[in-house]
Amino acid sequence: MARGGQGLARVAVVVRAGAAPLWWLGVFATGIGVLVPGLTGRRIGVLAGAALFILAAAVVATVRRGRYTALARSAAHAGKHDVLQDRAVTLRNWRRGHRWWLLLAFLAALGSAFAVPAAAGLLMAGCGAGLWLKSAWIGRREQAEDALLWVRVDWLTRGAGRPAGKAVRAYRGTGIAAGDAAPGGARRKTAVPV
């Protein structure tokens, strides 16, 4: 890293990093959970799970929006010595830092199917959907302001997963063409003219 520069990770990519693992593990746990009759029965389990899915997606998508907005408003422009972290590296760091939590949540969802079939799996999938919605919201902000939001890598907590945590004091901003991820953290489909 150049002298005086910081490693920066895209805020939307960090938020989005947990969406796919939570979604797919939740869908898989739901599929297995439906096969188990459970104490409450499948119908009650699926109905409870559907309610938990909607609630989790709404809560995860909206929690801490005020903090994200305040940090985005005060974002300073990234310096020429700052190093922009690739999307793949950010995803890998998040997933490595959270792999045991994901495994424990998946096992808990499978185990709970014996009591309430499919409910915990749908809860996990709802959390994943909420993260996708939150990253899409960040992407709309980035497009509206024509600037991408970045966070210092050393400010992310252990596991690289808290882009609006207490340790984060400010965001950095770059032009919309910087980095290899589109607004919202998705993989960039086409090259952006500079």
C-alpha atoms as one frame of an Amber mdcrd trajectory, in Angstrom:
protein
   0.000   0.000   0.000   1.289   3.452  -0.843   2.495   5.681   1.976  -0.375
   7.607   3.520  -2.991   5.497   1.723  -5.724   3.323   3.194  -7.276   0.074
   2.069 -10.919   0.765   1.218 -13.794  -1.703   0.808 -17.097  -0.870  -0.881
 -19.853  -0.342   1.681 -22.525  -1.934  -0.527 -20.345  -4.984  -1.197 -19.785
  -5.550   2.538 -23.541  -5.280   3.155 -24.320  -7.586   0.236 -21.667 -10.166
   1.162 -23.912 -12.048   3.569 -27.006 -12.004   1.358 -26.251 -15.016  -0.842
 -24.987 -17.353   1.931 -27.931 -16.520   4.208 -30.430 -16.861   1.355 -29.169
 -20.196   0.027 -28.537 -21.767   3.428 -32.014 -20.601   4.470 -33.627 -22.050
   1.340 -31.763 -25.332   1.851 -32.740 -25.491   5.546 -36.353 -24.710   4.584
 -36.379 -27.513   2.014 -35.079 -30.016   4.544 -37.332 -28.628   7.286 -40.464
 -29.163   5.190 -39.651 -32.874   5.069 -39.859 -33.105   8.883 -43.404 -33.128
  10.325 -42.269 -31.370  13.526 -44.275 -30.724  16.703 -46.444 -27.975  15.226
 -46.969 -29.555  11.818 -45.780 -28.355   8.415 -48.603 -25.900   7.750 -48.063
 -23.918  10.960 -44.287 -24.066  10.489 -44.448 -22.694   6.946 -46.943 -19.963
   7.909 -44.799 -18.938  10.892 -41.734 -19.036   8.650 -43.417 -16.823   6.040
 -44.204 -14.244   8.722 -40.618 -14.438  10.025 -39.285 -14.079   6.462 -41.222
 -10.841   5.883 -40.350  -9.460   9.329 -36.632 -10.319   9.015 -36.367  -8.862
   5.503 -38.026  -5.613   6.632 -35.935  -5.248   9.797 -32.590  -6.095   8.170
 -33.306  -3.801   5.199 -34.129  -0.788   7.383 -31.987  -1.118  10.517 -29.284
   1.575  10.926 -30.308   3.496   7.794 -29.864   6.749   9.688 -26.252   5.831
  10.481 -25.550   4.913   6.844 -27.117   8.198   5.690 -25.089  10.292   8.170
 -21.831   8.574   7.177 -22.646   8.981   3.466 -23.421  12.681   3.898 -20.047
  13.341   5.515 -18.004  11.186   3.094 -14.660  12.682   2.113 -13.173  12.094
  -1.321 -10.758   9.161  -1.458  -7.113  10.118  -1.866  -4.885   9.122  -4.749
  -2.897   6.775  -2.491  -5.966   4.916  -1.199  -6.168   1.305  -2.395  -9.602
   0.143  -3.531 -10.265  -3.450  -2.538 -11.636  -5.771  -5.217 -15.206  -7.000
  -4.841 -14.062 -10.635  -4.688 -11.623  -9.893  -1.846 -14.318  -8.095   0.171
 -16.754 -10.996  -0.302 -14.103 -13.561   0.618 -13.092 -11.642   3.771 -16.701
 -11.356   4.953 -17.477 -14.997   4.283 -14.295 -16.198   5.977 -15.022 -14.052
   9.010 -18.584 -15.345   9.320 -18.304 -18.971   8.178 -18.725 -20.434  11.681
 -21.721 -18.206  12.446 -23.312 -19.229   9.148 -22.711 -22.910   9.905 -24.149
 -22.593  13.431 -27.210 -20.712  12.134 -27.763 -23.381   9.469 -27.466 -26.217
  12.004 -29.819 -24.381  14.373 -32.326 -23.954  11.531 -32.135 -27.672  10.763
 -32.509 -28.609  14.429 -35.470 -26.291  14.973 -37.326 -28.020  12.111 -38.150
 -30.822  14.544 -40.195 -28.297  16.530 -41.409 -25.783  13.897 -40.712 -27.071
  10.365 -39.171 -24.606   7.889 -39.585 -21.516  10.133 -35.917 -20.906  10.994
 -34.835 -21.595   7.412 -37.266 -18.963   6.162 -35.969 -16.593   8.855 -32.410
 -17.044   7.524 -33.580 -16.533   3.943 -35.411 -13.368   5.050 -32.198 -11.981
   6.541 -30.460 -12.627   3.215 -33.267 -10.895   1.307 -33.049  -7.943   3.707
 -29.331  -7.556   3.008 -30.028  -7.525  -0.736 -32.684  -4.849  -0.208 -30.296
  -2.771   1.920 -27.503  -2.997  -0.668 -30.008  -1.980  -3.374 -30.995   1.034
  -1.238 -27.316   1.991  -0.884 -26.945   1.549  -4.657 -29.831   3.954  -5.340
 -28.155   6.532  -3.062 -24.857   6.039  -4.891 -26.502   6.513  -8.280 -28.449
   9.573  -7.126 -25.287  11.191  -5.762 -23.075   9.871  -8.603 -20.536   8.647
  -6.042 -19.580   5.242  -4.666 -19.190   4.812  -0.893 -16.126   3.126   0.625
 -15.109   2.261   4.178 -11.611   1.779   5.556 -10.800  -1.905   5.841  -9.110
  -1.436   9.218 -12.339   0.068  10.622 -14.391  -2.999   9.809 -14.695  -5.158
  12.904 -13.375  -8.689  13.111 -15.013 -10.653  10.338 -15.100  -7.582   8.066
 -18.831  -7.176   8.452 -19.818  -3.920  10.175 -19.692  -1.061   7.621 -21.813
   1.148   9.908 -20.403  -0.072  13.229 -19.051   2.066  16.066 -15.472   1.790
  14.783 -16.422   3.425  11.455 -16.025   7.184  11.745 -16.465   8.235   8.111
 -16.853   6.965   4.578 -14.787   7.860   1.557 -16.269   8.599  -1.838 -15.098
   8.006  -5.400 -16.515   8.503  -8.852 -19.140   6.067 -10.072 -16.629   4.250
 -12.330 -14.162   3.354  -9.554 -13.669  -0.264  -8.563 -15.059  -3.448 -10.052
 -18.571  -3.369  -8.531 -21.651  -1.519  -9.741 -23.712   0.746  -7.451 -25.325
  -1.503  -4.855 -22.370  -3.906  -4.799 -23.340  -6.220  -7.649 -20.728  -7.426
 -10.125 -20.235  -4.816 -12.841 -21.672  -6.227 -16.067 -20.005  -3.869 -18.523
 -17.054  -1.543 -18.384 -17.953   2.013 -17.414 -16.465   4.697 -19.662 -14.042
   6.869 -17.730
